[in-house]
Amino acid sequence: MPVKNRFAELQSEITEWRRDIHENPEILFETHRTSALVAEKLQEFGCDEVVTGIGRTGVVGVIKGKSDSKGKVIGLRADMDALPIHEQTGLEYASKTPNAMHACGHDGHTAMLLGAAKYLAETRNFDGTVVVIFQPAEEGGGGGREMCEDGMMDRWNIQEVYGMHNWPGAPVGSFAIRPGAFFAATDQFDITFEGRGGHAAKPHETVDTTVMTAQAVLALQTIASRNADPIDQVVVSVTSFETSSKAFNVIPQRVQIKGTVRTMSKGMRDLAEKRIHEICSGIAATFGGSADIRYIRGYPVMVNSDEQTEFAAKVARDVSGGCEEAALVMGGEDFAYMLEERPGAYILVGNGDTAMVHHPEYNFNDEAIPAGCSWWAGIVEQRMPAA
């Protein structure tokens, strides 16, 4: 099953949808225009059911096959939200909204899944039901979690779920995937060290929070170098260091640091959180100060199911002639919540030689549309072959 001719025919139409979405980006759960567009298209395609308001602004479409002899239901998910970045592509269809742009290709993901939905609603050449899922707030808002908490999986009896993301730097229309842990858990920490401020010329009369915090920043790096098993990935990055005083001759009363932790296993995630508390509390006490530690758990590790990953790779090979083994990704992905509820797989599709995602000059490559749509369709038609 190479790229389907129907998607070559539909490419210009799908591209128009994509560029319209690109021109009108919406952040997190504020995908009102995009969600309305998606719902309108799904109704035009003749979906058997279209439901809005799942996970606040998520949209679900249901397409039944020509037969349903086994009661099989597969979910296909695309994200819809943009990023708070000012676009610098210079495109004629560049964002019309200041400080908002589709810098991660969710416009392309949405358009490709719409294209696949149109084809599947036309042909219905499968035995079962497909549920197309259009999710808001992937970029930090946990929209996938909210759709699951709204009962989406049980309401439509979804048994497997599949997702896709474009990947700059990989050849256009190529695919890559890996079983097991794929994208990292993404946690945050916000720590305030409290001491006793004073004159910089009299450090002996103070509890110096700058020195205290500097020691903590360095010590936090030992989580990766001395606490973690060398084969278990962990990243601890301090990304903000702010003193309560900006004067050159004042030792500050307090210092606040913020940062992120990325892990690939539950055990390593638990260990990193434990050690952050122990290190910062211990160093603060050693210097005669204190530490107020907030550790905020974000997206969990995204774990691909073995069987579904093997199947997804087979479909990718059918479409493009190959499927590489993807490297581990220390970025986060809230499709993880759906994979915690159901077996499934998440694949990468090549975006070509473009700027990286989250860059103001990034743009989704419309030449990837036929391959992406064909993969979606192949997942359905091969997993639920017509009776």
Sequence and secondary structure as in RCSB ss.txt:
>XXXX:A:sequence
MPVKNRFAELQSEITEWRRDIHENPEILFETHRTSALVAEKLQEFGCDEVVTGIGRTGVVGVIKGKSDSKGKVIG
LRADMDALPIHEQTGLEYASKTPNAMHACGHDGHTAMLLGAAKYLAETRNFDGTVVVIFQPAEEGGGGGREMCED
GMMDRWNIQEVYGMHNWPGAPVGSFAIRPGAFFAATDQFDITFEGRGGHAAKPHETVDTTVMTAQAVLALQTIAS
RNADPIDQVVVSVTSFETSSKAFNVIPQRVQIKGTVRTMSKGMRDLAEKRIHEICSGIAATFGGSADIRYIRGYP
VMVNSDEQTEFAAKVARDVSGGCEEAALVMGGEDFAYMLEERPGAYILVGNGDTAMVHHPEYNFNDEAIPAGCSW
WAGIVEQRMPAA
>XXXX:A:secstr
  S HHHHHHHHHHHHHHHHHHHS  BTT  HHHHHHHHHHHHHHT SEEEEEETTTEEEEEEE SB SS  EEE
EEEE  BBS       TT  SSTT B  SSHHHHHHHHHHHHHHHHHH  BBSEEEEEEES TTTT HHHHHHHT
THHHHTT  EEEEEEEETTS TT EEE SEEEE EEEEEEEEEE B EETT GGGSB HHHHHHHHHHHHTHIII
IIS TTS EEEEEEEEEES   TTEE SEEEEEEEEEESSHHHHHHHHHHHHHHHHHHHHHTT EEEEEEE  S 
 EEE HHHHHHHHHHHHHHHS  EE   B S  THHHHHHHS EEEEEEE  S   TTSTT    GGGHHHHHHH
HHHHHHHHSB  
